[in-house]
Amino acid sequence: MNPVSEPAVQELPLPQVTQDALPYWEALKDEKLIFQRCTSCKSAIFPPRSDFCPYCNTYGQLEWEQSAGRGKVYSFSVVERPPTTAWNDRVPYNLGFIWLDEDWVIFSEIRGASKALAIDAPVKLGFETRGDFVLPIFNLAT
């Protein structure tokens, strides 16, 4: 008779890094949130592109810019049921789209009481280290 073994504890997932996003991930290690801006049409671009503006179709006009890390909640969801056992200790947690002051959107965890979370609620940038990665996390501003 085999003893019953406990299932292995899963680790939280890590991001998949693309070549276009390498500067983004490197900047996060220094706790800087960066995005691209087209010097031709001035549009903010995220996620990172190789060197092509999806708004005005120009090549070679993208530059990296640092975000101030302030914005507001555009949309959100409160996760009460973990998608895998790795998230058991984190539920409930908030996920959402953040509209940053520089006019771009990022999907992120939003820290703060779920009851206080609302569309247009102000948020400020924070960081979480997970393995070799530093991830942007937003906190409800008080």
C-alpha positions in Angstrom: 0.0 0.0 0.0 1.4 3.4 -1.1 1.2 6.3 1.4 -0.9 9.2 0.2 1.3 12.0 -0.8 0.4 15.7 -0.7 0.2 17.5 -4.0 3.2 19.6 -4.8 2.8 23.3 -3.9 2.7 25.3 -7.2 4.8 28.4 -7.7 3.2 31.6 -8.9 3.6 32.0 -12.6 6.4 34.1 -14.1 6.1 36.4 -17.1 7.1 35.3 -20.6 9.7 37.8 -21.9 9.8 38.8 -25.5 12.8 40.5 -27.2 10.8 43.7 -27.8 10.1 44.0 -24.0 13.6 43.4 -22.7 14.1 47.1 -21.8 10.8 47.1 -20.0 11.8 44.1 -17.8 15.3 45.5 -17.2 13.8 48.9 -16.1 11.5 47.1 -13.6 14.5 45.6 -11.9 15.4 49.2 -11.0 11.8 49.9 -10.0 11.1 52.0 -13.0 8.0 51.6 -15.1 8.6 52.4 -18.8 6.6 52.5 -21.9 7.2 53.6 -25.5 6.1 56.8 -27.2 6.0 57.5 -30.9 8.0 60.7 -31.6 6.0 61.1 -34.8 2.4 61.0 -33.6 3.1 61.3 -29.8 1.0 58.2 -29.0 1.9 56.1 -25.9 2.5 52.5 -26.9 2.1 49.4 -24.6 2.9 46.6 -24.8 6.3 47.2 -26.3 6.8 46.9 -30.1 10.0 46.3 -32.0 10.1 49.7 -33.7 6.7 50.1 -35.3 3.9 52.6 -34.3 0.5 50.9 -34.5 -1.2 54.3 -34.6 0.6 56.2 -37.4 2.5 53.2 -39.1 5.9 54.8 -38.8 9.1 52.8 -38.2 12.1 53.9 -36.2 10.2 56.6 -34.2 9.7 54.8 -30.8 11.4 56.0 -27.7 11.2 54.7 -24.1 9.7 57.0 -21.5 9.4 56.6 -17.7 5.9 56.6 -16.2 5.2 58.6 -13.1 3.2 55.5 -11.9 -0.1 57.3 -11.3 -3.4 56.6 -12.8 -6.9 55.4 -12.2 -8.8 52.1 -12.4 -10.3 51.7 -15.8 -11.8 48.2 -15.1 -11.4 45.6 -12.5 -12.4 42.2 -11.1 -12.1 40.7 -7.7 -10.8 37.1 -7.9 -12.3 35.1 -5.1 -11.6 31.6 -6.5 -8.0 30.8 -7.2 -7.3 29.6 -10.8 -4.7 27.2 -9.4 -3.5 26.1 -6.0 -0.6 28.6 -6.3 -3.0 31.4 -5.7 -4.7 29.9 -2.6 -2.9 32.2 -0.2 -3.7 35.3 -2.3 -7.5 35.2 -2.6 -9.3 37.4 -2.7 -7.2 39.6 -4.9 -7.9 42.4 -7.4 -7.0 42.5 -11.0 -7.7 45.3 -13.4 -6.7 47.7 -16.2 -5.0 50.8 -15.1 -5.3 54.0 -17.2 -2.0 55.8 -16.5 -1.6 59.6 -16.6 0.6 59.3 -19.6 -2.4 58.0 -21.6 -1.6 54.2 -21.7 -3.2 51.1 -20.2 -1.6 48.3 -18.2 -3.1 45.1 -16.7 -2.0 44.6 -13.1 -2.9 43.5 -9.6 -4.5 46.2 -7.6 -3.7 46.2 -3.9 -6.3 47.5 -1.4 -9.6 46.6 0.1 -11.9 45.2 -2.6 -14.8 47.2 -1.1 -12.9 50.4 -1.8 -12.2 49.5 -5.4 -14.1 51.4 -8.0 -13.9 52.6 -11.6 -11.8 55.8 -11.7 -10.3 55.1 -8.2 -6.8 56.7 -8.1 -3.8 54.3 -7.9 -0.1 54.6 -7.4 2.6 52.3 -8.6 4.3 49.7 -6.3 6.5 46.7 -7.1 6.6 43.0 -6.2 9.6 40.7 -6.6 8.7 37.2 -7.9 11.7 35.0 -8.6 14.1 37.0 -10.8 11.4 39.4 -11.9 10.1 42.7 -10.5 6.4 43.2 -11.3 4.4 46.4 -11.4 1.6 46.3 -8.8 -0.8 49.2 -8.2 -2.0 50.3 -4.8 -5.2 52.2 -4.2 -4.2 55.8 -3.4 -5.5 57.2 -0.2 
